[in-house]
Amino acid sequence: MNKPKRRLRMIMTTFSCMIAIASFILLAFAVIKDSAEPVEKFKVVDKYKNCTVVRYTDPTNHWHYLLHCGL
């Protein structure tokens, strides 16, 4: 095999390995991020009249607010 073809093959192999390693690292970070549970699901953050304002954190770590009023 001549020198330019061997060099091209080496460059393509290196590039392919770098893409594979980068994909593995990104996939690992995505799995770790998705499996992280929120620290607290419900937290009282304020009061309004006779009710408490509760912040709910869903599994995607988005916050939702609701009023909890005693009966």
C-alpha positions as CSV (number, residue, x, y, z in Angstrom):
1,M,0.0,0.0,0.0
2,N,1.4,3.4,-0.8
3,K,2.0,6.1,1.7
4,P,-0.9,8.5,1.0
5,K,-3.5,5.7,1.2
6,R,-2.0,4.4,4.5
7,R,-2.1,7.9,5.9
8,L,-5.7,8.4,4.8
9,R,-6.7,5.1,6.4
10,M,-4.9,6.1,9.7
11,I,-6.7,9.5,9.7
12,M,-10.1,7.9,9.1
13,T,-9.5,5.2,11.8
14,T,-8.5,7.9,14.3
15,F,-11.5,10.1,13.4
16,S,-13.9,7.1,13.8
17,C,-12.4,6.2,17.2
18,M,-12.8,9.8,18.3
19,I,-16.5,9.9,17.2
20,A,-17.1,6.6,19.0
21,I,-15.5,7.7,22.3
22,A,-17.4,11.1,22.2
23,S,-20.7,9.3,21.6
24,F,-20.1,7.0,24.5
25,I,-19.3,9.9,26.8
26,L,-22.4,11.9,25.8
27,L,-24.6,8.8,26.2
28,A,-23.1,8.2,29.7
29,F,-23.8,11.7,30.7
30,A,-27.4,11.6,29.4
31,V,-28.1,8.4,31.3
32,I,-26.6,9.8,34.5
33,K,-28.6,13.0,34.2
34,D,-31.9,11.2,33.5
35,S,-31.5,8.9,36.5
36,A,-30.9,11.7,38.9
37,E,-33.8,12.1,41.3
38,P,-34.9,15.5,42.5
39,V,-33.7,16.3,46.0
40,E,-37.2,17.1,47.3
41,K,-40.5,16.6,45.5
42,F,-42.7,18.9,47.7
43,K,-41.5,22.0,49.4
44,V,-43.6,24.7,51.1
45,V,-42.3,28.0,49.7
46,D,-44.8,30.6,50.8
47,K,-48.2,31.3,52.4
48,Y,-51.2,33.0,50.9
49,K,-54.2,33.8,53.1
50,N,-55.0,30.5,54.9
51,C,-53.2,28.3,52.3
52,T,-49.6,27.3,51.8
53,V,-47.9,27.6,48.4
54,V,-46.3,24.2,47.6
55,R,-43.6,23.7,44.9
56,Y,-43.7,20.3,43.3
57,T,-40.7,19.0,41.4
58,D,-41.6,16.4,38.8
59,P,-39.2,13.6,37.5
60,T,-37.9,15.9,34.8
61,N,-36.9,18.5,37.5
62,H,-39.5,21.0,36.4
63,W,-41.2,23.0,39.1
64,H,-45.0,23.3,39.5
65,Y,-46.8,25.4,42.1
66,L,-50.0,24.7,43.8
67,L,-52.1,26.0,46.8
68,H,-52.8,23.6,49.6
69,C,-55.6,24.9,51.8
70,G,-56.7,23.1,55.0
71,L,-60.3,22.1,55.3
